[in-house]
Amino acid sequence: MIDNFRNAVIEKNTENFMLCLADFPTRSNFAYVFQPSAEIGSRFSALFNTWSVQKERQAFLSFVSRLSTEENPLLEYLNSNVAFTSPDSIVFVSDYTLTAPIELTGVSTTLTGTMVLTITPEPSGLWSISRWSDAKGAADTSEATWSVLKAQLSN
């Protein structure tokens, strides 16, 4: 599932990206939740208080539309580990680097941070991300997380 998520981003495949996210009640027993990094969450609280899987789709479509057909983003996981596992959930924690040659005011072409993904089973037997928490990396001095990109693409 984690590889499918990365591949969907790299391949700019909206449908596969969305299949990685919980979609209650259509496919999943859990509603999708995105928790932005702290600074961005406070700056764009109105936006993220109403964040949904539909808004995630819109942000991803906007992201992909800003890339030419020849340009593909690169998503790398660093220092990844499974922090928790049970029969009904897995918590995956990873630092990430998302590199995308897009021109968007206030957004770096290289985004870094730490993602915490709670992955839960669907009735079909497949697993999906029901909670995605984003945070600025411990060594990062500026806010250049995936949350920044989502906020700018949605405003």
MODELLER restraints for C-alpha pairs under 7 A, 6 or more apart:
rsr = mdl.restraints
at = mdl.atoms
rsr.add(forms.Gaussian(group=physical.xy_distance, feature=features.Distance(at['CA:1:A'], at['CA:20:A']), mean=6.90, stdev=0.5))
rsr.add(forms.Gaussian(group=physical.xy_distance, feature=features.Distance(at['CA:1:A'], at['CA:127:A']), mean=6.88, stdev=0.5))
rsr.add(forms.Gaussian(group=physical.xy_distance, feature=features.Distance(at['CA:5:A'], at['CA:17:A']), mean=5.96, stdev=0.5))
rsr.add(forms.Gaussian(group=physical.xy_distance, feature=features.Distance(at['CA:5:A'], at['CA:20:A']), mean=5.97, stdev=0.5))
rsr.add(forms.Gaussian(group=physical.xy_distance, feature=features.Distance(at['CA:6:A'], at['CA:75:A']), mean=6.09, stdev=0.5))
rsr.add(forms.Gaussian(group=physical.xy_distance, feature=features.Distance(at['CA:8:A'], at['CA:14:A']), mean=6.94, stdev=0.5))
rsr.add(forms.Gaussian(group=physical.xy_distance, feature=features.Distance(at['CA:8:A'], at['CA:16:A']), mean=5.50, stdev=0.5))
rsr.add(forms.Gaussian(group=physical.xy_distance, feature=features.Distance(at['CA:8:A'], at['CA:17:A']), mean=5.02, stdev=0.5))
rsr.add(forms.Gaussian(group=physical.xy_distance, feature=features.Distance(at['CA:9:A'], at['CA:17:A']), mean=6.69, stdev=0.5))
rsr.add(forms.Gaussian(group=physical.xy_distance, feature=features.Distance(at['CA:9:A'], at['CA:73:A']), mean=6.86, stdev=0.5))
rsr.add(forms.Gaussian(group=physical.xy_distance, feature=features.Distance(at['CA:10:A'], at['CA:72:A']), mean=5.78, stdev=0.5))
rsr.add(forms.Gaussian(group=physical.xy_distance, feature=features.Distance(at['CA:10:A'], at['CA:73:A']), mean=5.16, stdev=0.5))
rsr.add(forms.Gaussian(group=physical.xy_distance, feature=features.Distance(at['CA:10:A'], at['CA:74:A']), mean=5.60, stdev=0.5))
rsr.add(forms.Gaussian(group=physical.xy_distance, feature=features.Distance(at['CA:10:A'], at['CA:75:A']), mean=6.61, stdev=0.5))
rsr.add(forms.Gaussian(group=physical.xy_distance, feature=features.Distance(at['CA:11:A'], at['CA:72:A']), mean=6.68, stdev=0.5))
rsr.add(forms.Gaussian(group=physical.xy_distance, feature=features.Distance(at['CA:12:A'], at['CA:64:A']), mean=5.95, stdev=0.5))
rsr.add(forms.Gaussian(group=physical.xy_distance, feature=features.Distance(at['CA:14:A'], at['CA:60:A']), mean=6.91, stdev=0.5))
rsr.add(forms.Gaussian(group=physical.xy_distance, feature=features.Distance(at['CA:14:A'], at['CA:61:A']), mean=6.76, stdev=0.5))
rsr.add(forms.Gaussian(group=physical.xy_distance, feature=features.Distance(at['CA:18:A'], at['CA:57:A']), mean=6.77, stdev=0.5))
rsr.add(forms.Gaussian(group=physical.xy_distance, feature=features.Distance(at['CA:20:A'], at['CA:128:A']), mean=4.96, stdev=0.5))
rsr.add(forms.Gaussian(group=physical.xy_distance, feature=features.Distance(at['CA:20:A'], at['CA:129:A']), mean=6.01, stdev=0.5))
rsr.add(forms.Gaussian(group=physical.xy_distance, feature=features.Distance(at['CA:21:A'], at['CA:32:A']), mean=6.66, stdev=0.5))
rsr.add(forms.Gaussian(group=physical.xy_distance, feature=features.Distance(at['CA:21:A'], at['CA:128:A']), mean=5.10, stdev=0.5))
rsr.add(forms.Gaussian(group=physical.xy_distance, feature=features.Distance(at['CA:21:A'], at['CA:129:A']), mean=4.67, stdev=0.5))
rsr.add(forms.Gaussian(group=physical.xy_distance, feature=features.Distance(at['CA:21:A'], at['CA:130:A']), mean=6.27, stdev=0.5))
rsr.add(forms.Gaussian(group=physical.xy_distance, feature=features.Distance(at['CA:22:A'], at['CA:28:A']), mean=5.45, stdev=0.5))
rsr.add(forms.Gaussian(group=physical.xy_distance, feature=features.Distance(at['CA:22:A'], at['CA:30:A']), mean=6.35, stdev=0.5))
rsr.add(forms.Gaussian(group=physical.xy_distance, feature=features.Distance(at['CA:22:A'], at['CA:31:A']), mean=6.12, stdev=0.5))
rsr.add(forms.Gaussian(group=physical.xy_distance, feature=features.Distance(at['CA:22:A'], at['CA:32:A']), mean=5.15, stdev=0.5))
rsr.add(forms.Gaussian(group=physical.xy_distance, feature=features.Distance(at['CA:22:A'], at['CA:128:A']), mean=5.19, stdev=0.5))
rsr.add(forms.Gaussian(group=physical.xy_distance, feature=features.Distance(at['CA:22:A'], at['CA:129:A']), mean=5.47, stdev=0.5))
rsr.add(forms.Gaussian(group=physical.xy_distance, feature=features.Distance(at['CA:22:A'], at['CA:130:A']), mean=4.93, stdev=0.5))
rsr.add(forms.Gaussian(group=physical.xy_distance, feature=features.Distance(at['CA:23:A'], at['CA:31:A']), mean=6.08, stdev=0.5))
rsr.add(forms.Gaussian(group=physical.xy_distance, feature=features.Distance(at['CA:23:A'], at['CA:32:A']), mean=6.36, stdev=0.5))
rsr.add(forms.Gaussian(group=physical.xy_distance, feature=features.Distance(at['CA:23:A'], at['CA:53:A']), mean=6.85, stdev=0.5))
rsr.add(forms.Gaussian(group=physical.xy_distance, feature=features.Distance(at['CA:24:A'], at['CA:30:A']), mean=5.53, stdev=0.5))
rsr.add(forms.Gaussian(group=physical.xy_distance, feature=features.Distance(at['CA:24:A'], at['CA:31:A']), mean=4.81, stdev=0.5))
rsr.add(forms.Gaussian(group=physical.xy_distance, feature=features.Distance(at['CA:27:A'], at['CA:122:A']), mean=6.50, stdev=0.5))
rsr.add(forms.Gaussian(group=physical.xy_distance, feature=features.Distance(at['CA:28:A'], at['CA:122:A']), mean=4.93, stdev=0.5))
rsr.add(forms.Gaussian(group=physical.xy_distance, feature=features.Distance(at['CA:28:A'], at['CA:123:A']), mean=6.72, stdev=0.5))
rsr.add(forms.Gaussian(group=physical.xy_distance, feature=features.Distance(at['CA:29:A'], at['CA:122:A']), mean=6.37, stdev=0.5))
rsr.add(forms.Gaussian(group=physical.xy_distance, feature=features.Distance(at['CA:30:A'], at['CA:130:A']), mean=6.10, stdev=0.5))
rsr.add(forms.Gaussian(group=physical.xy_distance, feature=features.Distance(at['CA:31:A'], at['CA:130:A']), mean=6.24, stdev=0.5))
rsr.add(forms.Gaussian(group=physical.xy_distance, feature=features.Distance(at['CA:32:A'], at['CA:52:A']), mean=6.64, stdev=0.5))
rsr.add(forms.Gaussian(group=physical.xy_distance, feature=features.Distance(at['CA:32:A'], at['CA:53:A']), mean=6.10, stdev=0.5))
rsr.add(forms.Gaussian(group=physical.xy_distance, feature=features.Distance(at['CA:32:A'], at['CA:130:A']), mean=4.51, stdev=0.5))
rsr.add(forms.Gaussian(group=physical.xy_distance, feature=features.Distance(at['CA:32:A'], at['CA:131:A']), mean=5.76, stdev=0.5))
rsr.add(forms.Gaussian(group=physical.xy_distance, feature=features.Distance(at['CA:33:A'], at['CA:52:A']), mean=6.79, stdev=0.5))
rsr.add(forms.Gaussian(group=physical.xy_distance, feature=features.Distance(at['CA:33:A'], at['CA:130:A']), mean=6.16, stdev=0.5))
rsr.add(forms.Gaussian(group=physical.xy_distance, feature=features.Distance(at['CA:33:A'], at['CA:131:A']), mean=4.70, stdev=0.5))
rsr.add(forms.Gaussian(group=physical.xy_distance, feature=features.Distance(at['CA:33:A'], at['CA:132:A']), mean=6.33, stdev=0.5))
rsr.add(forms.Gaussian(group=physical.xy_distance, feature=features.Distance(at['CA:34:A'], at['CA:51:A']), mean=6.79, stdev=0.5))
rsr.add(forms.Gaussian(group=physical.xy_distance, feature=features.Distance(at['CA:34:A'], at['CA:131:A']), mean=5.84, stdev=0.5))
rsr.add(forms.Gaussian(group=physical.xy_distance, feature=features.Distance(at['CA:34:A'], at['CA:132:A']), mean=4.84, stdev=0.5))
rsr.add(forms.Gaussian(group=physical.xy_distance, feature=features.Distance(at['CA:34:A'], at['CA:133:A']), mean=5.92, stdev=0.5))
rsr.add(forms.Gaussian(group=physical.xy_distance, feature=features.Distance(at['CA:35:A'], at['CA:132:A']), mean=6.10, stdev=0.5))
rsr.add(forms.Gaussian(group=physical.xy_distance, feature=features.Distance(at['CA:35:A'], at['CA:133:A']), mean=4.53, stdev=0.5))
rsr.add(forms.Gaussian(group=physical.xy_distance, feature=features.Distance(at['CA:35:A'], at['CA:134:A']), mean=6.16, stdev=0.5))
rsr.add(forms.Gaussian(group=physical.xy_distance, feature=features.Distance(at['CA:36:A'], at['CA:133:A']), mean=6.05, stdev=0.5))
rsr.add(forms.Gaussian(group=physical.xy_distance, feature=features.Distance(at['CA:36:A'], at['CA:134:A']), mean=5.06, stdev=0.5))
rsr.add(forms.Gaussian(group=physical.xy_distance, feature=features.Distance(at['CA:36:A'], at['CA:135:A']), mean=6.90, stdev=0.5))
rsr.add(forms.Gaussian(group=physical.xy_distance, feature=features.Distance(at['CA:36:A'], at['CA:147:A']), mean=5.29, stdev=0.5))
rsr.add(forms.Gaussian(group=physical.xy_distance, feature=features.Distance(at['CA:37:A'], at['CA:134:A']), mean=4.88, stdev=0.5))
rsr.add(forms.Gaussian(group=physical.xy_distance, feature=features.Distance(at['CA:37:A'], at['CA:135:A']), mean=4.25, stdev=0.5))
rsr.add(forms.Gaussian(group=physical.xy_distance, feature=features.Distance(at['CA:37:A'], at['CA:136:A']), mean=6.21, stdev=0.5))
rsr.add(forms.Gaussian(group=physical.xy_distance, feature=features.Distance(at['CA:37:A'], at['CA:147:A']), mean=6.16, stdev=0.5))
rsr.add(forms.Gaussian(group=physical.xy_distance, feature=features.Distance(at['CA:38:A'], at['CA:135:A']), mean=6.81, stdev=0.5))
rsr.add(forms.Gaussian(group=physical.xy_distance, feature=features.Distance(at['CA:40:A'], at['CA:147:A']), mean=6.47, stdev=0.5))
rsr.add(forms.Gaussian(group=physical.xy_distance, feature=features.Distance(at['CA:40:A'], at['CA:148:A']), mean=6.45, stdev=0.5))
rsr.add(forms.Gaussian(group=physical.xy_distance, feature=features.Distance(at['CA:41:A'], at['CA:48:A']), mean=6.55, stdev=0.5))
rsr.add(forms.Gaussian(group=physical.xy_distance, feature=features.Distance(at['CA:59:A'], at['CA:150:A']), mean=5.94, stdev=0.5))
rsr.add(forms.Gaussian(group=physical.xy_distance, feature=features.Distance(at['CA:59:A'], at['CA:153:A']), mean=5.58, stdev=0.5))
rsr.add(forms.Gaussian(group=physical.xy_distance, feature=features.Distance(at['CA:59:A'], at['CA:154:A']), mean=5.98, stdev=0.5))
rsr.add(forms.Gaussian(group=physical.xy_distance, feature=features.Distance(at['CA:62:A'], at['CA:153:A']), mean=6.30, stdev=0.5))
rsr.add(forms.Gaussian(group=physical.xy_distance, feature=features.Distance(at['CA:63:A'], at['CA:153:A']), mean=6.90, stdev=0.5))
rsr.add(forms.Gaussian(group=physical.xy_distance, feature=features.Distance(at['CA:66:A'], at['CA:102:A']), mean=6.08, stdev=0.5))
rsr.add(forms.Gaussian(group=physical.xy_distance, feature=features.Distance(at['CA:67:A'], at['CA:102:A']), mean=6.29, stdev=0.5))
rsr.add(forms.Gaussian(group=physical.xy_distance, feature=features.Distance(at['CA:72:A'], at['CA:100:A']), mean=6.94, stdev=0.5))
rsr.add(forms.Gaussian(group=physical.xy_distance, feature=features.Distance(at['CA:73:A'], at['CA:98:A']), mean=6.96, stdev=0.5))
rsr.add(forms.Gaussian(group=physical.xy_distance, feature=features.Distance(at['CA:73:A'], at['CA:99:A']), mean=5.55, stdev=0.5))
rsr.add(forms.Gaussian(group=physical.xy_distance, feature=features.Distance(at['CA:73:A'], at['CA:100:A']), mean=4.42, stdev=0.5))
rsr.add(forms.Gaussian(group=physical.xy_distance, feature=features.Distance(at['CA:74:A'], at['CA:98:A']), mean=5.66, stdev=0.5))
rsr.add(forms.Gaussian(group=physical.xy_distance, feature=features.Distance(at['CA:74:A'], at['CA:99:A']), mean=5.09, stdev=0.5))
rsr.add(forms.Gaussian(group=physical.xy_distance, feature=features.Distance(at['CA:74:A'], at['CA:100:A']), mean=6.52, stdev=0.5))
rsr.add(forms.Gaussian(group=physical.xy_distance, feature=features.Distance(at['CA:75:A'], at['CA:96:A']), mean=6.99, stdev=0.5))
rsr.add(forms.Gaussian(group=physical.xy_distance, feature=features.Distance(at['CA:75:A'], at['CA:97:A']), mean=5.79, stdev=0.5))
rsr.add(forms.Gaussian(group=physical.xy_distance, feature=features.Distance(at['CA:75:A'], at['CA:98:A']), mean=4.56, stdev=0.5))
rsr.add(forms.Gaussian(group=physical.xy_distance, feature=features.Distance(at['CA:75:A'], at['CA:99:A']), mean=6.54, stdev=0.5))
rsr.add(forms.Gaussian(group=physical.xy_distance, feature=features.Distance(at['CA:76:A'], at['CA:96:A']), mean=5.53, stdev=0.5))
rsr.add(forms.Gaussian(group=physical.xy_distance, feature=features.Distance(at['CA:76:A'], at['CA:97:A']), mean=5.23, stdev=0.5))
rsr.add(forms.Gaussian(group=physical.xy_distance, feature=features.Distance(at['CA:76:A'], at['CA:98:A']), mean=6.54, stdev=0.5))
rsr.add(forms.Gaussian(group=physical.xy_distance, feature=features.Distance(at['CA:77:A'], at['CA:94:A']), mean=5.99, stdev=0.5))
rsr.add(forms.Gaussian(group=physical.xy_distance, feature=features.Distance(at['CA:77:A'], at['CA:95:A']), mean=5.88, stdev=0.5))
rsr.add(forms.Gaussian(group=physical.xy_distance, feature=features.Distance(at['CA:77:A'], at['CA:96:A']), mean=4.66, stdev=0.5))
rsr.add(forms.Gaussian(group=physical.xy_distance, feature=features.Distance(at['CA:77:A'], at['CA:97:A']), mean=6.76, stdev=0.5))
rsr.add(forms.Gaussian(group=physical.xy_distance, feature=features.Distance(at['CA:78:A'], at['CA:94:A']), mean=5.90, stdev=0.5))
rsr.add(forms.Gaussian(group=physical.xy_distance, feature=features.Distance(at['CA:78:A'], at['CA:95:A']), mean=4.96, stdev=0.5))
rsr.add(forms.Gaussian(group=physical.xy_distance, feature=features.Distance(at['CA:78:A'], at['CA:96:A']), mean=5.73, stdev=0.5))
rsr.add(forms.Gaussian(group=physical.xy_distance, feature=features.Distance(at['CA:79:A'], at['CA:94:A']), mean=5.66, stdev=0.5))
rsr.add(forms.Gaussian(group=physical.xy_distance, feature=features.Distance(at['CA:79:A'], at['CA:95:A']), mean=5.98, stdev=0.5))
rsr.add(forms.Gaussian(group=physical.xy_distance, feature=features.Distance(at['CA:80:A'], at['CA:93:A']), mean=5.70, stdev=0.5))
rsr.add(forms.Gaussian(group=physical.xy_distance, feature=features.Distance(at['CA:80:A'], at['CA:94:A']), mean=4.16, stdev=0.5))
rsr.add(forms.Gaussian(group=physical.xy_distance, feature=features.Distance(at['CA:80:A'], at['CA:95:A']), mean=6.69, stdev=0.5))
rsr.add(forms.Gaussian(group=physical.xy_distance, feature=features.Distance(at['CA:81:A'], at['CA:92:A']), mean=5.95, stdev=0.5))
rsr.add(forms.Gaussian(group=physical.xy_distance, feature=features.Distance(at['CA:81:A'], at['CA:93:A']), mean=5.51, stdev=0.5))
rsr.add(forms.Gaussian(group=physical.xy_distance, feature=features.Distance(at['CA:81:A'], at['CA:94:A']), mean=6.45, stdev=0.5))
rsr.add(forms.Gaussian(group=physical.xy_distance, feature=features.Distance(at['CA:82:A'], at['CA:91:A']), mean=5.77, stdev=0.5))
rsr.add(forms.Gaussian(group=physical.xy_distance, feature=features.Distance(at['CA:82:A'], at['CA:92:A']), mean=4.54, stdev=0.5))
rsr.add(forms.Gaussian(group=physical.xy_distance, feature=features.Distance(at['CA:82:A'], at['CA:93:A']), mean=6.19, stdev=0.5))
rsr.add(forms.Gaussian(group=physical.xy_distance, feature=features.Distance(at['CA:83:A'], at['CA:91:A']), mean=5.48, stdev=0.5))
rsr.add(forms.Gaussian(group=physical.xy_distance, feature=features.Distance(at['CA:83:A'], at['CA:92:A']), mean=5.96, stdev=0.5))
rsr.add(forms.Gaussian(group=physical.xy_distance, feature=features.Distance(at['CA:83:A'], at['CA:93:A']), mean=6.44, stdev=0.5))
rsr.add(forms.Gaussian(group=physical.xy_distance, feature=features.Distance(at['CA:84:A'], at['CA:90:A']), mean=5.60, stdev=0.5))
rsr.add(forms.Gaussian(group=physical.xy_distance, feature=features.Distance(at['CA:84:A'], at['CA:91:A']), mean=5.03, stdev=0.5))
rsr.add(forms.Gaussian(group=physical.xy_distance, feature=features.Distance(at['CA:85:A'], at['CA:91:A']), mean=6.43, stdev=0.5))
rsr.add(forms.Gaussian(group=physical.xy_distance, feature=features.Distance(at['CA:88:A'], at['CA:120:A']), mean=5.90, stdev=0.5))
rsr.add(forms.Gaussian(group=physical.xy_distance, feature=features.Distance(at['CA:88:A'], at['CA:121:A']), mean=6.32, stdev=0.5))
rsr.add(forms.Gaussian(group=physical.xy_distance, feature=features.Distance(at['CA:89:A'], at['CA:118:A']), mean=6.66, stdev=0.5))
rsr.add(forms.Gaussian(group=physical.xy_distance, feature=features.Distance(at['CA:89:A'], at['CA:119:A']), mean=5.50, stdev=0.5))
rsr.add(forms.Gaussian(group=physical.xy_distance, feature=features.Distance(at['CA:89:A'], at['CA:120:A']), mean=4.58, stdev=0.5))
rsr.add(forms.Gaussian(group=physical.xy_distance, feature=features.Distance(at['CA:89:A'], at['CA:121:A']), mean=6.97, stdev=0.5))
rsr.add(forms.Gaussian(group=physical.xy_distance, feature=features.Distance(at['CA:90:A'], at['CA:118:A']), mean=5.75, stdev=0.5))
rsr.add(forms.Gaussian(group=physical.xy_distance, feature=features.Distance(at['CA:90:A'], at['CA:119:A']), mean=5.11, stdev=0.5))
rsr.add(forms.Gaussian(group=physical.xy_distance, feature=features.Distance(at['CA:90:A'], at['CA:120:A']), mean=6.61, stdev=0.5))
rsr.add(forms.Gaussian(group=physical.xy_distance, feature=features.Distance(at['CA:91:A'], at['CA:116:A']), mean=6.75, stdev=0.5))
rsr.add(forms.Gaussian(group=physical.xy_distance, feature=features.Distance(at['CA:91:A'], at['CA:117:A']), mean=5.60, stdev=0.5))
rsr.add(forms.Gaussian(group=physical.xy_distance, feature=features.Distance(at['CA:91:A'], at['CA:118:A']), mean=4.55, stdev=0.5))
rsr.add(forms.Gaussian(group=physical.xy_distance, feature=features.Distance(at['CA:91:A'], at['CA:119:A']), mean=6.23, stdev=0.5))
rsr.add(forms.Gaussian(group=physical.xy_distance, feature=features.Distance(at['CA:92:A'], at['CA:116:A']), mean=5.71, stdev=0.5))
rsr.add(forms.Gaussian(group=physical.xy_distance, feature=features.Distance(at['CA:92:A'], at['CA:117:A']), mean=5.09, stdev=0.5))
rsr.add(forms.Gaussian(group=physical.xy_distance, feature=features.Distance(at['CA:92:A'], at['CA:118:A']), mean=6.47, stdev=0.5))
rsr.add(forms.Gaussian(group=physical.xy_distance, feature=features.Distance(at['CA:93:A'], at['CA:115:A']), mean=5.78, stdev=0.5))
rsr.add(forms.Gaussian(group=physical.xy_distance, feature=features.Distance(at['CA:93:A'], at['CA:116:A']), mean=4.52, stdev=0.5))
rsr.add(forms.Gaussian(group=physical.xy_distance, feature=features.Distance(at['CA:93:A'], at['CA:117:A']), mean=6.42, stdev=0.5))
rsr.add(forms.Gaussian(group=physical.xy_distance, feature=features.Distance(at['CA:94:A'], at['CA:114:A']), mean=5.59, stdev=0.5))
rsr.add(forms.Gaussian(group=physical.xy_distance, feature=features.Distance(at['CA:94:A'], at['CA:115:A']), mean=5.45, stdev=0.5))
rsr.add(forms.Gaussian(group=physical.xy_distance, feature=features.Distance(at['CA:94:A'], at['CA:116:A']), mean=6.65, stdev=0.5))
rsr.add(forms.Gaussian(group=physical.xy_distance, feature=features.Distance(at['CA:95:A'], at['CA:113:A']), mean=5.58, stdev=0.5))
rsr.add(forms.Gaussian(group=physical.xy_distance, feature=features.Distance(at['CA:95:A'], at['CA:114:A']), mean=4.12, stdev=0.5))
rsr.add(forms.Gaussian(group=physical.xy_distance, feature=features.Distance(at['CA:95:A'], at['CA:115:A']), mean=6.17, stdev=0.5))
rsr.add(forms.Gaussian(group=physical.xy_distance, feature=features.Distance(at['CA:96:A'], at['CA:112:A']), mean=5.53, stdev=0.5))
rsr.add(forms.Gaussian(group=physical.xy_distance, feature=features.Distance(at['CA:96:A'], at['CA:113:A']), mean=5.58, stdev=0.5))
rsr.add(forms.Gaussian(group=physical.xy_distance, feature=features.Distance(at['CA:96:A'], at['CA:114:A']), mean=5.93, stdev=0.5))
rsr.add(forms.Gaussian(group=physical.xy_distance, feature=features.Distance(at['CA:97:A'], at['CA:110:A']), mean=6.72, stdev=0.5))
rsr.add(forms.Gaussian(group=physical.xy_distance, feature=features.Distance(at['CA:97:A'], at['CA:111:A']), mean=5.59, stdev=0.5))
rsr.add(forms.Gaussian(group=physical.xy_distance, feature=features.Distance(at['CA:97:A'], at['CA:112:A']), mean=4.56, stdev=0.5))
rsr.add(forms.Gaussian(group=physical.xy_distance, feature=features.Distance(at['CA:97:A'], at['CA:113:A']), mean=6.95, stdev=0.5))
rsr.add(forms.Gaussian(group=physical.xy_distance, feature=features.Distance(at['CA:98:A'], at['CA:110:A']), mean=5.68, stdev=0.5))
rsr.add(forms.Gaussian(group=physical.xy_distance, feature=features.Distance(at['CA:98:A'], at['CA:111:A']), mean=5.02, stdev=0.5))
rsr.add(forms.Gaussian(group=physical.xy_distance, feature=features.Distance(at['CA:98:A'], at['CA:112:A']), mean=6.40, stdev=0.5))
rsr.add(forms.Gaussian(group=physical.xy_distance, feature=features.Distance(at['CA:99:A'], at['CA:109:A']), mean=5.63, stdev=0.5))
rsr.add(forms.Gaussian(group=physical.xy_distance, feature=features.Distance(at['CA:99:A'], at['CA:110:A']), mean=4.37, stdev=0.5))
rsr.add(forms.Gaussian(group=physical.xy_distance, feature=features.Distance(at['CA:99:A'], at['CA:111:A']), mean=6.28, stdev=0.5))
rsr.add(forms.Gaussian(group=physical.xy_distance, feature=features.Distance(at['CA:100:A'], at['CA:109:A']), mean=5.24, stdev=0.5))
rsr.add(forms.Gaussian(group=physical.xy_distance, feature=features.Distance(at['CA:100:A'], at['CA:110:A']), mean=6.50, stdev=0.5))
rsr.add(forms.Gaussian(group=physical.xy_distance, feature=features.Distance(at['CA:101:A'], at['CA:109:A']), mean=5.52, stdev=0.5))
rsr.add(forms.Gaussian(group=physical.xy_distance, feature=features.Distance(at['CA:102:A'], at['CA:109:A']), mean=6.20, stdev=0.5))
rsr.add(forms.Gaussian(group=physical.xy_distance, feature=features.Distance(at['CA:107:A'], at['CA:148:A']), mean=6.63, stdev=0.5))
rsr.add(forms.Gaussian(group=physical.xy_distance, feature=features.Distance(at['CA:107:A'], at['CA:149:A']), mean=6.20, stdev=0.5))
rsr.add(forms.Gaussian(group=physical.xy_distance, feature=features.Distance(at['CA:108:A'], at['CA:144:A']), mean=6.55, stdev=0.5))
rsr.add(forms.Gaussian(group=physical.xy_distance, feature=features.Distance(at['CA:111:A'], at['CA:144:A']), mean=5.08, stdev=0.5))
rsr.add(forms.Gaussian(group=physical.xy_distance, feature=features.Distance(at['CA:111:A'], at['CA:145:A']), mean=5.11, stdev=0.5))
rsr.add(forms.Gaussian(group=physical.xy_distance, feature=features.Distance(at['CA:111:A'], at['CA:146:A']), mean=6.17, stdev=0.5))
rsr.add(forms.Gaussian(group=physical.xy_distance, feature=features.Distance(at['CA:112:A'], at['CA:137:A']), mean=6.87, stdev=0.5))
rsr.add(forms.Gaussian(group=physical.xy_distance, feature=features.Distance(at['CA:112:A'], at['CA:144:A']), mean=6.00, stdev=0.5))
rsr.add(forms.Gaussian(group=physical.xy_distance, feature=features.Distance(at['CA:112:A'], at['CA:145:A']), mean=5.20, stdev=0.5))
rsr.add(forms.Gaussian(group=physical.xy_distance, feature=features.Distance(at['CA:113:A'], at['CA:134:A']), mean=6.90, stdev=0.5))
rsr.add(forms.Gaussian(group=physical.xy_distance, feature=features.Distance(at['CA:113:A'], at['CA:135:A']), mean=5.58, stdev=0.5))
rsr.add(forms.Gaussian(group=physical.xy_distance, feature=features.Distance(at['CA:113:A'], at['CA:136:A']), mean=4.61, stdev=0.5))
rsr.add(forms.Gaussian(group=physical.xy_distance, feature=features.Distance(at['CA:113:A'], at['CA:137:A']), mean=4.44, stdev=0.5))
rsr.add(forms.Gaussian(group=physical.xy_distance, feature=features.Distance(at['CA:113:A'], at['CA:145:A']), mean=5.29, stdev=0.5))
rsr.add(forms.Gaussian(group=physical.xy_distance, feature=features.Distance(at['CA:114:A'], at['CA:134:A']), mean=5.85, stdev=0.5))
rsr.add(forms.Gaussian(group=physical.xy_distance, feature=features.Distance(at['CA:114:A'], at['CA:135:A']), mean=5.13, stdev=0.5))
rsr.add(forms.Gaussian(group=physical.xy_distance, feature=features.Distance(at['CA:114:A'], at['CA:136:A']), mean=6.19, stdev=0.5))
rsr.add(forms.Gaussian(group=physical.xy_distance, feature=features.Distance(at['CA:114:A'], at['CA:137:A']), mean=5.51, stdev=0.5))
rsr.add(forms.Gaussian(group=physical.xy_distance, feature=features.Distance(at['CA:115:A'], at['CA:132:A']), mean=6.81, stdev=0.5))
rsr.add(forms.Gaussian(group=physical.xy_distance, feature=features.Distance(at['CA:115:A'], at['CA:133:A']), mean=5.66, stdev=0.5))
rsr.add(forms.Gaussian(group=physical.xy_distance, feature=features.Distance(at['CA:115:A'], at['CA:134:A']), mean=4.77, stdev=0.5))
rsr.add(forms.Gaussian(group=physical.xy_distance, feature=features.Distance(at['CA:115:A'], at['CA:135:A']), mean=6.49, stdev=0.5))
rsr.add(forms.Gaussian(group=physical.xy_distance, feature=features.Distance(at['CA:116:A'], at['CA:132:A']), mean=5.81, stdev=0.5))
rsr.add(forms.Gaussian(group=physical.xy_distance, feature=features.Distance(at['CA:116:A'], at['CA:133:A']), mean=5.03, stdev=0.5))
rsr.add(forms.Gaussian(group=physical.xy_distance, feature=features.Distance(at['CA:116:A'], at['CA:134:A']), mean=6.55, stdev=0.5))
rsr.add(forms.Gaussian(group=physical.xy_distance, feature=features.Distance(at['CA:117:A'], at['CA:129:A']), mean=6.25, stdev=0.5))
rsr.add(forms.Gaussian(group=physical.xy_distance, feature=features.Distance(at['CA:117:A'], at['CA:131:A']), mean=5.75, stdev=0.5))
rsr.add(forms.Gaussian(group=physical.xy_distance, feature=features.Distance(at['CA:117:A'], at['CA:132:A']), mean=4.70, stdev=0.5))
rsr.add(forms.Gaussian(group=physical.xy_distance, feature=features.Distance(at['CA:117:A'], at['CA:133:A']), mean=6.46, stdev=0.5))
rsr.add(forms.Gaussian(group=physical.xy_distance, feature=features.Distance(at['CA:118:A'], at['CA:129:A']), mean=5.71, stdev=0.5))
rsr.add(forms.Gaussian(group=physical.xy_distance, feature=features.Distance(at['CA:118:A'], at['CA:130:A']), mean=5.80, stdev=0.5))
rsr.add(forms.Gaussian(group=physical.xy_distance, feature=features.Distance(at['CA:118:A'], at['CA:131:A']), mean=4.99, stdev=0.5))
rsr.add(forms.Gaussian(group=physical.xy_distance, feature=features.Distance(at['CA:118:A'], at['CA:132:A']), mean=6.51, stdev=0.5))
rsr.add(forms.Gaussian(group=physical.xy_distance, feature=features.Distance(at['CA:119:A'], at['CA:127:A']), mean=6.30, stdev=0.5))
rsr.add(forms.Gaussian(group=physical.xy_distance, feature=features.Distance(at['CA:119:A'], at['CA:128:A']), mean=5.32, stdev=0.5))
rsr.add(forms.Gaussian(group=physical.xy_distance, feature=features.Distance(at['CA:119:A'], at['CA:129:A']), mean=4.40, stdev=0.5))
rsr.add(forms.Gaussian(group=physical.xy_distance, feature=features.Distance(at['CA:119:A'], at['CA:130:A']), mean=5.79, stdev=0.5))
rsr.add(forms.Gaussian(group=physical.xy_distance, feature=features.Distance(at['CA:120:A'], at['CA:127:A']), mean=5.36, stdev=0.5))
rsr.add(forms.Gaussian(group=physical.xy_distance, feature=features.Distance(at['CA:120:A'], at['CA:128:A']), mean=5.60, stdev=0.5))
rsr.add(forms.Gaussian(group=physical.xy_distance, feature=features.Distance(at['CA:120:A'], at['CA:129:A']), mean=6.39, stdev=0.5))
rsr.add(forms.Gaussian(group=physical.xy_distance, feature=features.Distance(at['CA:120:A'], at['CA:130:A']), mean=6.32, stdev=0.5))
rsr.add(forms.Gaussian(group=physical.xy_distance, feature=features.Distance(at['CA:121:A'], at['CA:127:A']), mean=4.19, stdev=0.5))
rsr.add(forms.Gaussian(group=physical.xy_distance, feature=features.Distance(at['CA:121:A'], at['CA:128:A']), mean=6.38, stdev=0.5))
rsr.add(forms.Gaussian(group=physical.xy_distance, feature=features.Distance(at['CA:122:A'], at['CA:128:A']), mean=6.97, stdev=0.5))
rsr.add(forms.Gaussian(group=physical.xy_distance, feature=features.Distance(at['CA:134:A'], at['CA:147:A']), mean=6.74, stdev=0.5))
rsr.add(forms.Gaussian(group=physical.xy_distance, feature=features.Distance(at['CA:136:A'], at['CA:143:A']), mean=6.30, stdev=0.5))
rsr.add(forms.Gaussian(group=physical.xy_distance, feature=features.Distance(at['CA:136:A'], at['CA:145:A']), mean=6.12, stdev=0.5))
